Amino acid sequence: MLVPKKGIGIEIGVGSGRFASALNIHHGVEPAFAMRALAASRGIDVVDGKAESIPFPDNYFDFVFFVTTLCFVEDPSAALCEAHRVLKSNGQIIIGMIDRNSKLGQNYESGKMRNPFYQYAHFYSVNEVLELLKQAGFKETNIVQTIFSPLDDIQKIEPAKNGFGEGGFVGISAEPISIQASKQ
């Protein structure tokens, strides 16, 4: 699993807190009042904010978690730079995303105008997210994928597999690199 079992973590775009509470993440940032209230009811210490301006000090978290969030932020580059800022130097960022190039991603993309939740989403390919991470000063450490079958056909949890290109949902972990190392 990509999410560390120890350390202080935060979910950006925590929404209702469903993932954070299941993964034992105690902090969240969420701009929507109703979602903040739901996350708080699940025991999440949630603050009003956006991914592009995380209201926490520098070097505060051991890990930063984005799950199906990057596709909704106005400026993903700024969001990833903010994640870098609030991460400790030995921390990690974890991104869970629907890969635009997968069958699942293509289905979501083609149907998003009929879906009130996804109509404003901008789905990314894994390679686009890897490039955004690199530009924000991160180095990819692990990529896993799952959801290999059409959603309606899934009867049990599908196993995760290393890499990307087959599964519709991809998890990426990356670590911050120093400014000097990123210039080499």
C-alpha positions as CSV (number, residue, x, y, z in Angstrom):
1,M,0.0,0.0,0.0
2,L,1.3,3.5,-0.8
3,V,-0.1,5.3,2.2
4,P,2.3,5.2,5.2
5,K,1.0,3.6,8.4
6,K,3.0,6.1,10.6
7,G,3.5,9.8,10.5
8,I,1.4,12.9,10.3
9,G,-0.5,13.0,7.0
10,I,-3.1,15.2,5.3
11,E,-5.6,14.6,2.6
12,I,-6.0,17.5,0.2
13,G,-9.6,17.7,-1.0
14,V,-10.7,15.5,1.8
15,G,-14.3,15.7,0.9
16,S,-16.5,13.7,3.2
17,G,-13.4,12.2,4.9
18,R,-14.3,8.7,3.7
19,F,-10.8,7.9,2.5
20,A,-9.0,9.8,5.3
21,S,-10.9,8.0,8.0
22,A,-10.4,4.6,6.4
23,L,-6.6,5.2,6.0
24,N,-6.1,6.7,9.5
25,I,-5.3,10.2,8.1
26,H,-6.3,12.8,10.7
27,H,-5.9,16.1,8.8
28,G,-7.7,17.4,5.8
29,V,-8.2,20.5,3.6
30,E,-11.5,21.0,1.9
31,P,-13.1,24.2,0.4
32,A,-16.8,23.0,0.6
33,F,-18.5,23.6,3.9
34,A,-20.9,20.6,3.7
35,M,-18.0,18.3,3.0
36,R,-15.9,19.7,5.8
37,A,-18.8,19.0,8.2
38,L,-19.0,15.4,7.0
39,A,-15.2,14.9,7.4
40,A,-15.3,16.4,10.8
41,S,-18.1,14.0,11.8
42,R,-15.7,11.2,10.9
43,G,-13.0,12.6,13.2
44,I,-10.9,14.4,10.7
45,D,-9.4,17.7,11.7
46,V,-10.4,19.5,8.5
47,V,-9.7,23.1,7.6
48,D,-11.2,25.4,5.0
49,G,-8.7,25.7,2.1
50,K,-7.7,24.8,-1.4
51,A,-4.9,22.7,-2.8
52,E,-3.2,25.7,-4.3
53,S,-2.8,27.4,-0.9
54,I,-2.6,24.8,1.9
55,P,-3.1,26.6,5.3
56,F,-0.2,24.8,7.1
57,P,3.4,25.7,7.8
58,D,6.4,24.5,5.8
59,N,7.8,21.1,6.4
60,Y,4.8,20.0,8.6
61,F,3.6,16.7,7.2
62,D,5.2,13.3,6.7
63,F,2.9,12.6,3.7
64,V,0.3,14.4,1.6
65,F,-2.5,12.4,0.0
66,F,-4.6,13.4,-3.1
67,V,-7.2,10.9,-4.2
68,T,-9.3,11.9,-7.2
69,T,-8.5,15.5,-6.3
70,L,-5.9,16.6,-8.8
71,C,-8.5,16.5,-11.6
72,F,-10.6,19.1,-9.8
73,V,-8.0,21.7,-8.8
74,E,-7.7,24.9,-10.8
75,D,-3.9,24.9,-10.9
76,P,-2.4,21.4,-10.4
77,S,1.2,22.8,-10.7
78,A,0.5,25.2,-7.8
79,A,-1.2,22.4,-5.8
80,L,1.8,20.1,-6.2
81,C,4.2,22.9,-5.3
82,E,2.1,23.6,-2.1
83,A,2.3,19.9,-1.3
84,H,6.1,20.0,-1.6
85,R,6.2,23.1,0.7
86,V,4.2,21.4,3.5
87,L,6.1,18.1,3.3
88,K,9.1,17.3,5.4
89,S,12.2,16.7,3.4
90,N,11.9,12.9,3.8
91,G,8.1,12.9,3.2
92,Q,6.1,11.6,0.4
93,I,3.2,12.6,-1.8
94,I,0.6,10.0,-2.8
95,I,-1.7,10.6,-5.7
96,G,-4.7,8.3,-6.5
97,M,-6.1,9.1,-9.9
98,I,-8.2,7.9,-12.8
99,D,-5.8,7.5,-15.7
100,R,-7.3,9.4,-18.6
101,N,-5.6,7.0,-21.1
102,S,-7.3,3.9,-19.5
103,K,-10.7,2.4,-20.6
104,L,-12.1,3.7,-17.3
105,G,-10.7,7.2,-17.9
106,Q,-12.0,7.3,-21.4
107,N,-15.5,6.3,-20.1
108,Y,-15.4,9.0,-17.5
109,E,-14.2,11.5,-20.0
110,S,-16.8,10.7,-22.6
111,G,-19.6,10.8,-20.0
112,K,-18.5,13.6,-17.8
113,M,-21.0,16.2,-19.2
114,R,-23.8,14.0,-18.1
115,N,-22.3,13.6,-14.6
116,P,-22.8,16.5,-12.2
117,F,-19.8,15.3,-10.2
118,Y,-17.3,14.9,-13.0
119,Q,-18.5,17.5,-15.5
120,Y,-15.8,20.0,-14.4
121,A,-13.0,17.4,-14.0
122,H,-9.9,17.5,-16.1
123,F,-8.6,14.0,-16.2
124,Y,-4.8,13.5,-16.6
125,S,-2.7,10.7,-18.0
126,V,-0.1,9.2,-15.7
127,N,2.7,10.6,-17.8
128,E,1.2,14.1,-17.5
129,V,1.0,13.8,-13.7
130,L,4.6,12.4,-13.6
131,E,5.7,15.5,-15.5
132,L,3.8,17.8,-13.1
133,L,5.4,16.1,-10.1
134,K,8.9,16.5,-11.7
135,Q,8.3,20.2,-12.3
136,A,7.1,20.6,-8.7
137,G,10.4,19.0,-7.4
138,F,9.3,15.4,-6.8
139,K,10.8,12.1,-7.9
140,E,8.5,9.1,-8.5
141,T,9.1,6.2,-6.2
142,N,6.3,3.8,-6.9
143,I,3.3,3.3,-9.2
144,V,0.5,0.8,-8.8
145,Q,-2.7,0.2,-10.7
146,T,-6.0,-1.5,-10.2
147,I,-9.5,-1.6,-11.7
148,F,-8.9,-3.8,-14.7
149,S,-12.6,-4.7,-15.4
150,P,-15.6,-2.5,-16.2
151,L,-17.0,-1.2,-13.0
152,D,-20.3,-3.0,-13.4
153,D,-18.5,-6.3,-13.7
154,I,-16.4,-6.0,-10.5
155,Q,-17.7,-8.4,-7.8
156,K,-14.7,-8.2,-5.4
157,I,-11.7,-6.1,-4.8
158,E,-9.2,-6.3,-7.7
159,P,-5.6,-6.7,-6.7
160,A,-3.1,-3.9,-7.3
161,K,-0.4,-4.5,-9.8
162,N,2.9,-2.5,-10.3
163,G,3.1,0.0,-13.1
164,F,0.4,1.6,-15.2
165,G,-1.2,1.3,-18.6
166,E,-3.6,-1.5,-17.8
167,G,-5.6,-0.4,-14.8
168,G,-8.1,2.5,-14.7
169,F,-7.1,3.7,-11.2
170,V,-3.5,4.5,-10.5
171,G,-1.6,5.3,-7.3
172,I,1.7,7.2,-7.6
173,S,4.0,7.9,-4.7
174,A,6.8,10.4,-5.0
175,E,9.3,12.1,-2.7
176,P,10.6,15.6,-2.7
177,I,14.0,16.2,-4.2
178,S,16.3,19.0,-3.2
179,I,16.5,22.1,-5.4
180,Q,20.1,21.3,-6.2
181,A,19.3,17.7,-7.1
182,S,16.5,18.8,-9.4
183,K,18.8,21.2,-11.3
184,Q,21.4,18.4,-12.1
